[in-house]
Amino acid sequence: MRKALYFKFILAYLIFAFFGVFMISTFGASMIRNQVVAHEADSLYKEANKISVSYASDLYTNRAALDTVQQELDFLDDYLSAEIWIINPSGLLVVNSSTPVDVENPQVVDGFDSTVYMGKYYTVGDFFHSFDDEVLSVYSPITDGYKVQGYVFIHKPMKELQKLTDSMLLISYLMLGIFLLLSVIILIFFNEVVYKPLRKITTATEQYAEGNLHYQISVESNDEMGYLAATLSYMASELAKGEDNQKKLVANVSHDFRSPLTSIKGYSEAMLDGTIPPEMHEKYLAILVNESERLIKLTNNLLTLNNLNTEGLVLDLTVFDINEVIRKTAATFEGTCREKKISLSLILTGESLPVKADMGKIQQVLYNLLDNAIKFSNRDSEIRISTTEKHSKVFVSVKDFGIGIPKESIGQVFDRFYKTDLSRGKDKKGTGLGLSIAREIIRAHGENINVTSTEGEGTEFTFSLPLEDDDEIAEALEEEALIKKEEAAETTPSN
């Protein structure tokens, strides 16, 4: 499996670390140095300004002796760790805090030019070649009567400032190192929480794509990754279940088609080759017709289920009397019940019980349930059809007292082609699709169908329908009466 995402994060981390070190070592070092120099220059300027208005001014106005000023500046030299100079505008060095001034051999700063400091109060350099190394030179003019008498210069070696810069730069590197270490922790956390689960999910999807739908995703977390893994696992299980159902469907269809086709082929060949004499042809032709009808019924049921699941069920909702539909449906089974000596008992609530549903589809549900009940009822038994009204719904029950359904098979009776072991001996002609069709129709109405059964005692199927309110019933009955009146008027001969 490709690890591009993981390597991208590693590469991004390395690029980030490289640029972090590069930025600190170049721009960071320069910015820190400038900041240190500006801060130190500001501090030294305040000291230079104090000296210019006190000791230096006193020196030029003869209020203080040269020796006294020298001693004070020597003290400040130690305190500031910097040399303090007093220079005349001509460049003559009047006082130097680091060495006593030799009056007989005055020291002059060659090339001194006060205009260099126009607009600024400090420079970095060798101060007109007076120092071998770089120094920070801060100055403040000495004025008397609006006239510049001289200048106070404070020189601090840049080596000391560079040490401060390096220490601050070291702190920046340490902070970057800590940040990179935290980034490594975040990267490890990402690897454990995001990347590894993502790899497992990717591996699972590859397995699913190869057809291994039973592959399990081992991602245990309560976040979006865990939810995604659980969703994919559920999807795979549903697909696996669908694939198993498809295989079962093919097997059942093959089995149910093969039996009648074998009978049709066998009897047809027997009649053609003379094994079955001509006088027996009528009997076996009836068997062929019966098997053909069985194939037609199976095909029609398959098409019905396919339309229910693919195109969706379009309902023609009308208001009708469910009791009347039950009576008509039960009447179609009178002949079959008479042959098996089964009595049909109708226990209906009220004279009429209006519901709003698709009458044709509900009639099909009742037909399938009654057909199923008759098939699995014993001779000389009873089938009860009842209706009850409860919580604005009508519950229709079809109960038989036949062989019943085993406990372990109740949850599968609505599955396509499913037949219990007990039913296979009795239901030779059943397709195993009637109950599936009934469930799909009831679900399309937004209602439920349930089954309760006890093996050897019987089975009861119950489904619900919405009860219609009185206003809509009256409106529906008026519309029906109007239609009948119009039909009667059309059929009445004119004079």
HELIX and SHEET records of a PDB file:
HELIX    1   1 ALA A    4  MET A   23  1                                  20    
HELIX    2   2 ILE A   24  GLY A   28  3                                   5    
HELIX    3   3 ALA A   29  VAL A   53  1                                  25    
HELIX    4   4 TYR A   55  TYR A   60  1                                   6    
HELIX    5   5 LEU A   66  LEU A   80  1                                  15    
HELIX    6   6 SER A  114  TYR A  117  5                                   4    
HELIX    7   7 MET A  158  PHE A  190  1                                  33    
HELIX    8   8 ASN A  191  TYR A  195  3                                   5    
HELIX    9   9 LYS A  196  ALA A  209  1                                  14    
HELIX   10  10 GLU A  224  LEU A  272  1                                  49    
HELIX   11  11 PRO A  278  MET A  280  5                                   3    
HELIX   12  12 HIS A  281  THR A  310  1                                  30    
HELIX   13  13 ILE A  322  ALA A  331  1                                  10    
HELIX   14  14 GLU A  334  LYS A  340  1                                   7    
HELIX   15  15 MET A  359  LYS A  375  1                                  17    
HELIX   16  16 LYS A  407  GLN A  412  5                                   6    
HELIX   17  17 ASP A  421  LYS A  426  1                                   6    
HELIX   18  18 GLY A  434  ALA A  444  1                                  11    
HELIX   19  19 ASP A  470  THR A  491  1                                  22    
SHEET    1   A 6 GLN A 107  VAL A 108  0                                        
SHEET    2   A 6 LEU A  92  ASN A  96 -1                                        
SHEET    3   A 6 GLU A  83  ILE A  87 -1                                        
SHEET    4   A 6 LYS A 147  PRO A 157 -1                                        
SHEET    5   A 6 VAL A 135  ASP A 144 -1                                        
SHEET    6   A 6 TYR A 122  GLY A 125 -1                                        
SHEET    1   B 2 LEU A 317  ASP A 321  0                                        
SHEET    2   B 2 PRO A 354  ASP A 358 -1                                        
SHEET    1   C 5 SER A 343  ILE A 347  0                                        
SHEET    2   C 5 GLU A 382  LYS A 390  1                                        
SHEET    3   C 5 LYS A 393  ASP A 400 -1                                        
SHEET    4   C 5 GLY A 458  PRO A 466 -1                                        
SHEET    5   C 5 ILE A 449  THR A 454 -1                                        
END                                                                             
